[in-house]
């Protein structure tokens, strides 16, 4: 079943959700939203199942959670953190975003950011912490959204196990669909704790990714203006 391990219980919430996804031929990679396939009450059941399996991980690590007061509730805490916090973008619907018509026919560069990014690397589930900037070149037919809505959409996309290179594309696709601008630019700069905490333990390296679409891709002057304003903003 798409390489998924057998949960051993066809009546579990995870198994039922997975079966619906497979029947619908829907992908359920780490950075996909599967909210539409979760029925009422199943998220709580899923969290309980995650807790049970995390307890098995702690047992396999030979941690005596029965007598160690520091880890007695660790499986419960981590399960709640995964399902309702750091990975909630997988399990909750996209936040409501009210779109407004561009009545004044605005057609000047708009920049939103920096918006704080909190995610987790798909490879090691280590934190990814950074900032994202969004540049929008609207046209008379574009939709406009409020400043806080950018932050909500960024959080929804990033609150999943992600690979930074794929995350910026997901975010660009979502904003393109919502806004229909002439141009869209996204820059994401982040620390990867899988490098700082393990492996080479490099404390200084950051990854920077950008996506340029429409007029930002075709017009080098606009692209330079956007990047220059980001650079100036970082210095202030």
C-alpha positions in Angstrom: 0.0 0.0 0.0 2.2 2.8 -1.3 5.1 1.4 0.8 3.2 2.1 4.1 3.8 -0.3 6.9 1.0 -2.6 8.1 -0.5 -1.1 11.2 -1.8 -4.5 12.2 -5.3 -3.2 12.9 -7.6 -2.6 10.0 -10.1 -0.8 12.3 -7.6 1.8 13.5 -8.1 5.4 12.5 -4.8 5.5 10.7 -5.8 2.4 8.6 -9.2 3.8 7.8 -7.8 7.1 6.7 -5.1 5.4 4.6 -7.7 3.2 2.9 -9.7 6.2 1.9 -6.7 7.9 0.5 -5.7 4.9 -1.5 -9.2 4.3 -2.8 -9.3 8.0 -4.0 -5.8 7.6 -5.5 -4.6 10.5 -3.5 -1.0 11.0 -2.5 -0.3 11.2 1.2 3.4 12.2 1.4 4.7 13.9 4.6 4.0 17.4 3.2 0.5 16.7 1.9 -2.7 17.8 3.5 -5.0 14.8 4.2 -7.7 16.8 6.1 -10.5 16.1 3.7 -10.1 12.3 4.3 -10.4 12.5 8.1 -13.9 12.1 9.6 -15.3 13.5 12.8 -13.7 12.0 15.9 -10.9 10.3 14.0 -8.2 12.9 14.7 -8.5 12.2 18.5 -8.3 8.5 17.7 -5.3 9.1 15.5 -3.5 11.0 18.3 -4.1 8.2 20.7 -2.7 5.7 18.2 0.4 7.9 17.7 0.8 8.0 21.5 0.7 4.2 21.7 3.3 3.8 19.0 5.6 6.5 20.4 5.5 4.6 23.7 6.8 1.6 21.8 9.6 3.7 20.4 10.6 4.8 24.0 10.4 1.2 25.1 12.7 0.2 22.2 15.1 2.9 23.3 15.2 1.2 26.7 13.8 4.2 28.6 12.1 3.2 31.8 9.1 5.5 31.4 7.3 3.8 34.3 9.7 5.0 36.9 11.3 8.0 35.2 9.1 10.9 36.1 10.6 13.0 33.2 9.4 10.6 30.5 6.2 9.2 32.0 4.0 11.4 29.8 6.5 12.0 26.9 4.6 9.8 24.4 1.4 11.6 25.2 3.0 15.1 24.9 4.8 14.2 21.6 1.7 12.7 20.0 -0.3 15.9 20.9 2.6 18.0 19.5 2.8 16.1 16.2 -1.0 15.9 15.5 -2.2 19.3 16.8 0.8 21.5 16.6 3.9 21.0 14.4 2.2 18.8 11.8 -1.3 20.2 12.0 -1.1 21.4 8.4 -1.6 17.8 7.4 -4.7 17.2 9.5 -6.6 20.5 9.4 -8.4 22.2 6.5 -6.9 25.3 4.9 -7.7 28.4 7.1 -10.5 30.6 5.8 -9.1 33.4 3.7 -11.4 36.3 2.6 -10.4 37.6 -0.8 -11.2 41.2 -1.9 -11.4 42.5 -5.5 -8.7 44.9 -6.6 -11.1 47.8 -6.9 -8.4 50.5 -7.1 -6.6 48.5 -9.8 -3.4 48.4 -7.8 -0.4 47.4 -9.9 2.6 48.3 -7.8 5.0 45.9 -6.0 3.8 44.7 -2.6 6.1 42.8 -0.2 4.9 40.9 2.8 7.4 39.7 5.4 9.3 38.6 7.1 6.9 35.9 8.3 8.3 33.4 10.8 8.5 29.9 9.5 8.3 26.8 11.7 8.5 23.4 10.2 10.3 20.1 10.4 12.7 18.3 8.1 11.1 15.2 6.5 14.4 13.3 6.8 15.0 13.5 10.5 11.9 15.4 11.9 14.3 18.1 13.2 13.1 21.7 13.3 13.3 24.1 10.4 13.1 27.7 11.7 13.3 30.7 9.4 11.7 33.7 7.6 9.7 34.0 4.4 9.1 37.0 2.2 6.4 37.3 -0.4 6.4 39.7 -3.3 3.2 40.3 -5.3 2.6 42.2 -8.5 -1.2 42.5 -8.7 -3.3 43.4 -11.7 -6.8 44.7 -12.0 -8.2 41.2 -11.9 -6.2 40.0 -8.9 -7.7 39.1 -5.6 -6.3 40.8 -2.5 -6.0 39.3 1.0 -5.2 40.7 4.4 -1.7 40.8 5.8 -2.5 38.3 8.5 -3.8 35.8 6.0 -0.4 35.5 4.4 0.9 34.4 7.8 -1.9 31.9 8.2 -1.4 30.3 4.8 2.4 30.1 5.3 1.8 28.4 8.7 -0.6 25.9 7.1 1.8 24.9 4.4 4.8 24.8 6.7 3.2 22.9 9.6 4.0 19.6 8.0 7.2 17.6 7.6 8.8 19.5 4.7 11.8 19.8 2.4 12.5 23.5 2.0 12.9 23.3 -1.8 9.4 21.7 -2.1 7.8 24.0 0.6 8.4 27.2 -1.3 6.8 25.6 -4.4 3.8 24.5 -2.5 3.4 28.0 -1.0 3.8 29.6 -4.4 1.2 27.3 -6.0 -1.2 28.2 -3.2 -0.8 31.9 -3.4 -0.9 31.9 -7.2 -4.3 30.1 -7.0 -5.6 32.5 -4.4 -4.3 35.8 -5.9 -3.9 35.4 -9.6 -1.3 38.1 -9.8 0.9 39.2 -12.7 3.9 38.2 -10.7 4.7 36.3 -7.6 8.1 36.0 -5.7 8.9 34.0 -2.6 12.2 33.9 -0.7 12.6 31.5 2.3 15.7 31.6 4.5 15.9 29.0 7.3 18.1 27.2 9.8 18.0 23.4 9.6 18.5 21.8 12.9 19.3 18.5 11.2 22.6 20.2 10.4 23.1 21.9 13.7 22.0 19.1 16.0 23.5 16.1 14.2 25.8 15.2 11.2 28.3 17.9 10.6 26.9 20.1 13.4 27.4 23.2 11.4 25.8 26.0 13.5 26.1 28.8 10.9 24.8 27.4 7.6 21.4 28.5 6.4 19.4 27.5 3.3 17.9 30.2 1.0 15.4 29.3 -1.7 13.4 31.5 -4.0 10.6 31.1 -6.5 9.9 33.7 -9.2 6.9 33.6 -11.4 5.3 35.8 -14.0 6.6 39.3 -14.2 9.3 38.6 -11.5 10.7 35.9 -13.8 10.4 37.9 -17.0 11.4 41.4 -15.8 14.9 41.5 -14.3 14.4 45.1 -13.1 11.4 44.0 -11.0 13.3 41.1 -9.6 16.2 43.3 -8.6 13.8 45.8 -7.0 12.2 43.0 -4.9 15.6 41.5 -3.8 17.0 44.9 -3.1 14.1 45.8 -0.9 14.6 42.5 1.0 18.3 43.3 1.4 17.6 46.8 2.7 14.9 45.5 5.0 17.3 43.0 6.6 19.8 45.7 7.4 17.2 47.9 9.2 
